[in-house]
């Protein structure tokens, strides 16, 4: 029944490692997003894909690379992890620019 | 550029009190959407409401009500007879509508959030 799911829920890793977070939605939406929530709870958009095409690419280090294999999936790969990457990453989906529904979040801790 | 301001960082009330969370926004778009999301202690983001900029009718859903005033660029959220389960961080957000075009289309700009604590 899960609408937007993310794996893993928690990710603890060392500086310099490469990691991926996966997102899947079963709502039939055509647009998916990645947001970052920092330690002060501030939420900021990182990327958006519409029908597998990148449409929003905010000022994000190029160590972050989103990949959308199909409309139902949007993965986030992060190279050379840094301490400042520690945050909660949320995936979301919507039909066009309508209401965005969020996944449960992935808490990334970089040691 | 779009901006959302939630001036109240933290609010603390006792159960059954009414509480209003303020939200003020800035945008150059003529049409846009406004949202409220709830983030309970468990961490997920729960959608509460979406409002189109051309619809200024206030909305009530159970104990929740929303007051949208375009003239003051505000979209305030009131919880009536608050309960302990209402304790959460509440976010106001703004995005461009498909009719506005531009770079704000589909991009949610969030306020800083208001931490609401309801004490028994």
Interface residues (C-beta under 8 A of the other chain):
Chain A: X31 X33 X35 X40 X41 X42 X43 X44 X45 X48 X50 X55 X56 X88 X90 X92 X94 X96 X97 X98 X99 X100 X101 X102 X103 X104 X105 X107
Chain B: X33 X35 X37 X39 X43 X44 X45 X46 X47 X50 X89 X91 X95 X96 X97 X98 X105 X106 X107 X108 X109 X110 X112 X113
